[in-house]
Amino acid sequence: MAFTTWAALHQKMLDDLADGHATVGEYSIAGRILKYRSTDDFTRLLSYVESKADAESGTGFGRTCAGQGGR
């Protein structure tokens, strides 16, 4: 199944995880094939997709705040 948004892919992956389909498989988005061959692979891929979905929606934060700001 091909996806057009990272958010849609993220939701599908969460659904697949809940249904017990997180062992071997693949997803397609933006012409890329994302494959996983183990539960470990799936959780790493889920984390990656979640960060892409956050960036897509503008809710992700890619920076940390420096305490002193450098003097």
N, CA, C and O atoms as a GROMACS GRO file, in nm:
protein
  284
    1MET      N    1   0.084  -0.117   0.000
    1MET     CA    2   0.000   0.000   0.000
    1MET      C    3   0.089   0.124   0.000
    1MET      O    4   0.182   0.134   0.079
    2ALA      N    5   0.060   0.218  -0.088
    2ALA     CA    6   0.138   0.341  -0.097
    2ALA      C    7   0.069   0.453  -0.019
    2ALA      O    8  -0.054   0.464  -0.020
    3PHE      N    9   0.148   0.535   0.049
    3PHE     CA   10   0.096   0.644   0.130
    3PHE      C   11   0.141   0.778   0.072
    3PHE      O   12   0.248   0.787   0.012
    4THR      N   13   0.060   0.881   0.092
    4THR     CA   14   0.094   1.013   0.042
    4THR      C   15   0.137   1.107   0.154
    4THR      O   16   0.195   1.212   0.126
    5THR      N   17   0.109   1.072   0.280
    5THR     CA   18   0.154   1.155   0.392
    5THR      C   19   0.219   1.066   0.497
    5THR      O   20   0.184   0.949   0.512
    6TRP      N   21   0.315   1.123   0.569
    6TRP     CA   22   0.382   1.050   0.677
    6TRP      C   23   0.283   1.022   0.790
    6TRP      O   24   0.291   0.918   0.855
    7ALA      N   25   0.189   1.114   0.812
    7ALA     CA   26   0.090   1.096   0.919
    7ALA      C   27   0.002   0.974   0.891
    7ALA      O   28  -0.028   0.897   0.982
    8ALA      N   29  -0.040   0.958   0.766
    8ALA     CA   30  -0.122   0.842   0.729
    8ALA      C   31  -0.044   0.712   0.747
    8ALA      O   32  -0.098   0.613   0.796
    9LEU      N   33   0.082   0.714   0.707
    9LEU     CA   34   0.168   0.596   0.724
    9LEU      C   35   0.186   0.566   0.872
    9LEU      O   36   0.180   0.450   0.912
   10HIS      N   37   0.208   0.668   0.952
   10HIS     CA   38   0.226   0.649   1.096
   10HIS      C   39   0.103   0.583   1.157
   10HIS      O   40   0.116   0.489   1.236
   11GLN      N   41  -0.015   0.631   1.122
   11GLN     CA   42  -0.138   0.572   1.175
   11GLN      C   43  -0.153   0.426   1.132
   11GLN      O   44  -0.192   0.342   1.213
   12LYS      N   45  -0.123   0.396   1.007
   12LYS     CA   46  -0.131   0.258   0.957
   12LYS      C   47  -0.034   0.167   1.033
   12LYS      O   48  -0.067   0.054   1.066
   13MET      N   49   0.087   0.218   1.060
   13MET     CA   50   0.184   0.139   1.133
   13MET      C   51   0.136   0.112   1.276
   13MET      O   52   0.154   0.002   1.327
   14LEU      N   53   0.076   0.211   1.339
   14LEU     CA   54   0.021   0.190   1.474
   14LEU      C   55  -0.091   0.087   1.471
   14LEU      O   56  -0.100   0.002   1.560
   15ASP      N   57  -0.176   0.093   1.369
   15ASP     CA   58  -0.283  -0.006   1.353
   15ASP      C   59  -0.225  -0.146   1.332
   15ASP      O   60  -0.272  -0.243   1.392
   16ASP      N   61  -0.122  -0.156   1.247
   16ASP     CA   62  -0.059  -0.286   1.222
   16ASP      C   63   0.006  -0.341   1.349
   16ASP      O   64  -0.001  -0.461   1.375
   17LEU      N   65   0.067  -0.255   1.426
   17LEU     CA   66   0.128  -0.297   1.553
   17LEU      C   67   0.022  -0.352   1.646
   17LEU      O   68   0.041  -0.456   1.709
   18ALA      N   69  -0.091  -0.282   1.657
   18ALA     CA   70  -0.200  -0.326   1.744
   18ALA      C   71  -0.259  -0.459   1.697
   18ALA      O   72  -0.306  -0.539   1.778
   19ASP      N   73  -0.257  -0.483   1.566
   19ASP     CA   74  -0.310  -0.607   1.509
   19ASP      C   75  -0.208  -0.720   1.508
   19ASP      O   76  -0.240  -0.831   1.465
   20GLY      N   77  -0.085  -0.694   1.555
   20GLY     CA   78   0.017  -0.797   1.560
   20GLY      C   79   0.091  -0.820   1.430
   20GLY      O   80   0.149  -0.927   1.410
   21HIS      N   81   0.091  -0.721   1.342
   21HIS     CA   82   0.159  -0.734   1.212
   21HIS      C   83   0.287  -0.653   1.210
   21HIS      O   84   0.304  -0.565   1.125
   22ALA      N   85   0.377  -0.679   1.303
   22ALA     CA   86   0.500  -0.600   1.312
   22ALA      C   87   0.625  -0.687   1.304
   22ALA      O   88   0.726  -0.656   1.368
   23THR      N   89   0.619  -0.795   1.228
   23THR     CA   90   0.733  -0.885   1.219
   23THR      C   91   0.809  -0.870   1.088
   23THR      O   92   0.930  -0.847   1.089
   24VAL      N   93   0.739  -0.881   0.975
   24VAL     CA   94   0.802  -0.869   0.843
   24VAL      C   95   0.704  -0.798   0.751
   24VAL      O   96   0.585  -0.830   0.748
   25GLY      N   97   0.754  -0.700   0.675
   25GLY     CA   98   0.667  -0.631   0.581
   25GLY      C   99   0.734  -0.510   0.522
   25GLY      O  100   0.854  -0.488   0.538
   26GLU      N  101   0.653  -0.430   0.452
   26GLU     CA  102   0.705  -0.309   0.390
   26GLU      C  103   0.592  -0.210   0.366
   26GLU      O  104   0.475  -0.247   0.357
   27TYR      N  105   0.631  -0.084   0.355
   27TYR     CA  106   0.539   0.025   0.323
   27TYR      C  107   0.603   0.108   0.213
   27TYR      O  108   0.725   0.103   0.193
   28SER      N  109   0.520   0.182   0.141
   28SER     CA  110   0.570   0.268   0.033
   28SER      C  111   0.519   0.410   0.054
   28SER      O  112   0.400   0.432   0.077
   29ILE      N  113   0.611   0.506   0.045
   29ILE     CA  114   0.575   0.647   0.054
   29ILE      C  115   0.670   0.729  -0.031
   29ILE      O  116   0.792   0.709  -0.028
   30ALA      N  117   0.614   0.820  -0.108
   30ALA     CA  118   0.692   0.912  -0.191
   30ALA      C  119   0.795   0.839  -0.278
   30ALA      O  120   0.908   0.886  -0.293
   31GLY      N  121   0.755   0.726  -0.335
   31GLY     CA  122   0.845   0.650  -0.421
   31GLY      C  123   0.951   0.569  -0.349
   31GLY      O  124   1.037   0.509  -0.412
   32ARG      N  125   0.945   0.567  -0.216
   32ARG     CA  126   1.042   0.490  -0.136
   32ARG      C  127   0.975   0.367  -0.077
   32ARG      O  128   0.858   0.371  -0.038
   33ILE      N  129   1.051   0.260  -0.070
   33ILE     CA  130   1.004   0.138  -0.006
   33ILE      C  131   1.074   0.128   0.130
   33ILE      O  132   1.196   0.129   0.137
   34LEU      N  133   0.995   0.120   0.236
   34LEU     CA  134   1.049   0.106   0.371
   34LEU      C  135   1.019  -0.035   0.419
   34LEU      O  136   0.903  -0.072   0.438
   35LYS      N  137   1.124  -0.115   0.438
   35LYS     CA  138   1.108  -0.256   0.475
   35LYS      C  139   1.149  -0.279   0.619
   35LYS      O  140   1.235  -0.209   0.673
   36TYR      N  141   1.087  -0.379   0.681
   36TYR     CA  142   1.128  -0.424   0.814
   36TYR      C  143   1.124  -0.575   0.817
   36TYR      O  144   1.038  -0.638   0.756
   37ARG      N  145   1.219  -0.633   0.890
   37ARG     CA  146   1.234  -0.779   0.894
   37ARG      C  147   1.227  -0.836   1.036
   37ARG      O  148   1.243  -0.956   1.056
   38SER      N  149   1.202  -0.749   1.133
   38SER     CA  150   1.191  -0.794   1.272
   38SER      C  151   1.112  -0.690   1.350
   38SER      O  152   1.087  -0.580   1.301
   39THR      N  153   1.076  -0.724   1.470
   39THR     CA  154   1.006  -0.629   1.556
   39THR      C  155   1.096  -0.510   1.587
   39THR      O  156   1.049  -0.396   1.595
   40ASP      N  157   1.226  -0.536   1.605
   40ASP     CA  158   1.322  -0.427   1.627
   40ASP      C  159   1.325  -0.331   1.508
   40ASP      O  160   1.321  -0.209   1.526
   41ASP      N  161   1.333  -0.387   1.388
   41ASP     CA  162   1.330  -0.304   1.267
   41ASP      C  163   1.202  -0.221   1.263
   41ASP      O  164   1.205  -0.103   1.231
   42PHE      N  165   1.090  -0.285   1.296
   42PHE     CA  166   0.962  -0.216   1.292
   42PHE      C  167   0.960  -0.097   1.389
   42PHE      O  168   0.914   0.011   1.352
   43THR      N  169   1.008  -0.116   1.511
   43THR     CA  170   1.006  -0.007   1.609
   43THR      C  171   1.099   0.107   1.568
   43THR      O  172   1.067   0.223   1.591
   44ARG      N  173   1.213   0.075   1.508
   44ARG     CA  174   1.302   0.180   1.458
   44ARG      C  175   1.236   0.255   1.343
   44ARG      O  176   1.244   0.378   1.336
   45LEU      N  177   1.172   0.182   1.254
   45LEU     CA  178   1.103   0.245   1.142
   45LEU      C  179   0.985   0.329   1.191
   45LEU      O  180   0.962   0.438   1.140
   46LEU      N  181   0.913   0.281   1.289
   46LEU     CA  182   0.802   0.356   1.347
   46LEU      C  183   0.850   0.488   1.406
   46LEU      O  184   0.786   0.591   1.389
   47SER      N  185   0.962   0.485   1.474
   47SER     CA  186   1.020   0.606   1.531
   47SER      C  187   1.058   0.705   1.422
   47SER      O  188   1.032   0.825   1.434
   48TYR      N  189   1.119   0.655   1.315
   48TYR     CA  190   1.157   0.739   1.201
   48TYR      C  191   1.033   0.802   1.136
   48TYR      O  192   1.030   0.922   1.109
   49VAL      N  193   0.931   0.721   1.113
   49VAL     CA  194   0.809   0.770   1.050
   49VAL      C  195   0.739   0.871   1.140
   49VAL      O  196   0.684   0.970   1.092
   50GLU      N  197   0.740   0.846   1.270
   50GLU     CA  198   0.680   0.940   1.364
   50GLU      C  199   0.749   1.077   1.356
   50GLU      O  200   0.683   1.180   1.358
   51SER      N  201   0.882   1.077   1.348
   51SER     CA  202   0.955   1.204   1.339
   51SER      C  203   0.924   1.275   1.208
   51SER      O  204   0.913   1.398   1.205
   52LYS      N  205   0.910   1.201   1.099
   52LYS     CA  206   0.874   1.260   0.970
   52LYS      C  207   0.732   1.316   0.975
   52LYS      O  208   0.706   1.423   0.919
   53ALA      N  209   0.640   1.245   1.040
   53ALA     CA  210   0.501   1.293   1.053
   53ALA      C  211   0.496   1.419   1.138
   53ALA      O  212   0.421   1.511   1.106
   54ASP      N  213   0.576   1.425   1.244
   54ASP     CA  214   0.582   1.544   1.328
   54ASP      C  215   0.636   1.664   1.249
   54ASP      O  216   0.582   1.774   1.258
   55ALA      N  217   0.740   1.641   1.171
   55ALA     CA  218   0.797   1.748   1.090
   55ALA      C  219   0.698   1.795   0.984
   55ALA      O  220   0.687   1.914   0.956
   56GLU      N  221   0.625   1.700   0.928
   56GLU     CA  222   0.525   1.731   0.826
   56GLU      C  223   0.414   1.820   0.882
   56GLU      O  224   0.364   1.909   0.814
   57SER      N  225   0.376   1.795   1.006
   57SER     CA  226   0.267   1.871   1.067
   57SER      C  227   0.316   1.995   1.141
   57SER      O  228   0.237   2.079   1.184
   58GLY      N  229   0.448   2.007   1.156
   58GLY     CA  230   0.505   2.123   1.224
   58GLY      C  231   0.507   2.110   1.375
   58GLY      O  232   0.532   2.208   1.444
   59THR      N  233   0.482   1.988   1.428
   59THR     CA  234   0.483   1.969   1.573
   59THR      C  235   0.616   1.917   1.624
   59THR      O  236   0.637   1.912   1.745
   60GLY      N  237   0.706   1.879   1.536
   60GLY     CA  238   0.835   1.827   1.579
   60GLY      C  239   0.932   1.939   1.611
   60GLY      O  240   0.927   2.046   1.550
   61PHE      N  241   1.019   1.915   1.706
   61PHE     CA  242   1.119   2.013   1.744
   61PHE      C  243   1.256   1.952   1.721
   61PHE      O  244   1.291   1.851   1.782
   62GLY      N  245   1.333   2.012   1.633
   62GLY     CA  246   1.463   1.958   1.598
   62GLY      C  247   1.578   2.020   1.674
   62GLY      O  248   1.693   1.977   1.656
   63ARG      N  249   1.551   2.120   1.760
   63ARG     CA  250   1.660   2.188   1.830
   63ARG      C  251   1.641   2.176   1.980
   63ARG      O  252   1.530   2.157   2.030
   64THR      N  253   1.750   2.187   2.050
   64THR     CA  254   1.745   2.194   2.196
   64THR      C  255   1.783   2.335   2.236
   64THR      O  256   1.850   2.405   2.161
   65CYS      N  257   1.743   2.376   2.352
   65CYS     CA  258   1.768   2.510   2.401
   65CYS      C  259   1.897   2.510   2.482
   65CYS      O  260   1.914   2.428   2.573
   66ALA      N  261   1.988   2.602   2.449
   66ALA     CA  262   2.112   2.614   2.526
   66ALA      C  263   2.084   2.690   2.655
   66ALA      O  264   2.018   2.794   2.654
   67GLY      N  265   2.132   2.639   2.765
   67GLY     CA  266   2.106   2.699   2.895
   67GLY      C  267   2.160   2.838   2.912
   67GLY      O  268   2.088   2.927   2.956
   68GLN      N  269   2.286   2.860   2.878
   68GLN     CA  270   2.348   2.992   2.898
   68GLN      C  271   2.351   3.077   2.771
   68GLN      O  272   2.374   3.197   2.778
   69GLY      N  273   2.330   3.016   2.657
   69GLY     CA  274   2.327   3.090   2.533
   69GLY      C  275   2.462   3.134   2.479
   69GLY      O  276   2.466   3.203   2.377
   70GLY      N  277   2.570   3.098   2.541
   70GLY     CA  278   2.705   3.131   2.493
   70GLY      C  279   2.737   3.279   2.505
   70GLY      O  280   2.676   3.361   2.437
   71ARG      N  281   2.829   3.312   2.586
   71ARG     CA  282   2.864   3.453   2.609
   71ARG      C  283   2.991   3.490   2.541
   71ARG      O  284   3.035   3.605   2.550
   0.00000   0.00000   0.00000
